[in-house]
Amino acid sequence: KYDDYGCAKLEILKNQAEGDLCILNKDLLGVKTSAETVEITTIKDYSFKESKLLGEHIKENYFVVETVLKFLKISDYKSIMQEFINSFSGVKYRLQYKGTLKGVDFYNDAKSTNTSSTLAALNSFGRKSVGLILGGKLRGDDQDFLAGLKSSESNISLFVFGESREYLRDQLEDSYKIAVKENLDDLVNDIVVSEFDIILFSPGYPSFDQYKNYIERGEHFDKIIEKLF
């Protein structure tokens, strides 16, 4: 259960003492710890013009890094942070920037296995033209992508594959341009890359219909797009 998972994670705090650091989001600020606590917010006073990663949640992650550097009394943390922001392409398969081909940015978000994670990735791009690749193993409960996609500022075209492809087509074809293929290779080969600002692989479903896990799925996407570059 999620509550059990949360309680297990909080056990870590029991081993902290005065002089330690605990960085928490606002929902956890009341937990008991002897460490110094800092609330997560967005990082400030840096340029994001060269950043490969987008979205306000990324600025929260960078805030955590900066807080640790300051806690460790790294004297030149400002320059370290700016270089990190400029060069970091993301954690593997978590909205990871993979490169730019003829002005089109490719992102591998293979870790996405649910609707909310895909929509969070999509909302990082704002008013862009996005080729969104969805698909994977159907769940027992139906997933409703339509409302979330309609709330996005992006101009979206859909490319769907895997076990969920027919379900997604039935749900979305009246509202979006949609291409349907059984497997990822055929699907990517159908995409006219030049029509988009962003190609986003954020499947929104588990990988177990065609892959051992999301890592194998992410590796497969990487291999496919490497042939394009």
N, C-alpha and C positions, 0 to 999 in steps of 0.2 A: 504494500500500500504506500501511497505517496507520503502520508503522515509518518509512517515508520521510517521511510527514507530520510525525511526531514529531521526527525529526532536523532537518527544515527549520525547525520552530518554534524549536528550541534554538539555531539559528544566531543568533537575536536576541541571545543572551547574550554572544556574542563582541564585540559593540560596547559592552558595559557596562564601566565603569571603577570604581575606588574612589570612593565617594561616591554611587554609584547604588544603586537599590533593586531587589531581585529577590524577588518573592513566589511561593512554590512550594508545591505540596502535598507531603506526606511522601515520596511515591514518587520525587520529583525532587530531593530535598535534596542528593544527592551529585554533581550536575552541576557542571561547572567554570565558575566565574564570578568576576570580580573584585569584583562588587557585594556589598553587604550583603544577606544572605538572611534571609527571614522565612518560617516555616512557617505555612500556612493552618490556622486552627482556627475555632471558632465564636465570634461576638462575644458579649461579656458586658456586664452592667451597663446594659442598656437595657430599656425597656418595649416589648412587642410587642402590647399590647392593641388598638391602633388599626391594626396592620399589615394591609395587604390581601394580603400574600404570606405563605405558610405553608410549614412544613417546615424541618428542620435545615439542609439545603443552602443555604437562603436566608441563614441566619445566617453561613455561611462566605463567601458573596458580600459581605455587609455588613462582615465582618471585613476583606476586601481594601480596601474603600472607606475604612474607618476607618484602616487602616495607611497608606494614601496620604496622607490628611489629616494624620496625625501626622508623617509624613516631610516634608511640605511646611511643617511648623510652623504650621499653622492654629490659632490660639489658642483659638477657640471651637468646636473640632471636635465636642465632646460635644453641644452644642445643635444643630449642623448635622446630625449623625448622627441624633438623635432625630426631628427634623423630616422628614428623608429617610425614615426607617423608617415614620413615620406617613402620609406622603403618596405614596410611590412605588407605582405600580400594576403595575410590571413592564415588561420589554422586550417589544416587540410580538411577539405570537404565541408567546411562551415563558411559558406559565402566566400570562398577563396577566389581571389582574382587570378586568372590563368594567363592573361595576355590580351593584346589588342591586335586585331586583324582588319586592316583597311578601315580603321576608325571605329570598329565594333569591339566592345569589351566583353570578354567571356568570364563567367563566374561559375564555379563548381560548388554547389550547395547540396551535395549528395547525402549529407547527414539528415536533411529534412525528411521526416517521416509522418508529418501531420499537417493539417491545414494551416494552423496558426504559424508554424515555423516558415512555411512557404510564403504566406502573406507578409510576415515580418521582413523577409528577404526582399520581396517585391517592393514593399513600401520604402525601402532604402534608396530607391532610384528616382523617386519623384516623377516629374513630367518627362519621361523618356519613352521611346519606342522599344518594347521588350518582346523578344521571342522567348516564351516561357515553356520549358519542357517539364511535363508532369507525367506521373505514372508509377505503378508498382503493384503490390499485392493488395487486393481488396480487403477491407476490414469487415467485421461483423456489423458494425454500425456505419450507416451512410455518412459520407463526408460532403458538406455543402460548401463548395468553392465559390458559387455564384455571387453571393452577397459580398464576400470579401473582395473578389476581383472587381466588382462594380464600384467599391469604395476607393479603389486605387486611382491615383492620378496618372498612372502610366497608360500608354496606348499598347494594349496587349494582343498578341497573336499566340495561339496555343498549339503545342505539339505534344501529343499524348501517346503513350506506349504501355506495354505490360498488361497484366491481368485486369487492371482498372480502366483500360482504354475505352471500352464500349460504354461503361457507366459514365465516364467523363464526357464522352461525345454526346450521349443522350441528355446529360445535364446542361451542357454548355454550348452546343452547336447553334442554338437559336440566338445567342448573344455575342458569339465570338467566331472569328475565323479559326478553324481548327483542322489540324492534320493528324491522321491516325495511322500508326504502324504497330506491328507486334513487338519489334525490338528496337533498341536504341540506335544501332548502327544505321538501319534503314531510315529511321526518323531524322537523325542529324544530317544524313545525306540529302534529305528533302528540303532542308532549310536554306533559303536564299539569304545568306548572312547579311548582304548589303542593304537589306530592307530595314535593319534594326540598328538601334544604338547599343543595345545590350542583348546578349544571349545568356539566359539564366537557366541553369539546370538545378531545379529545386523540386524534387519529385513529389513530395507531399504524401507519400505512401511508403510502407515498409518495402524492403528490397527482396523479400524471400520468394517471390514468384520466379525470379530469374537469376538471383545472386545469393551467395552465402550470407552476405551482410552488406551494410552500406559502404564499407571500405572497398569491397570488390566492385560495387557499383560505381563508386567514385573513380577508381582506377580505370575502369572501362571507359568512362566518359573522357578522362584525360587522354587515353590512347587514341580515341576517335578524333578528338580535336587536334591532337598533335599532327595528324596527317593533313590538317587544313593549313597549318602555319608554315 
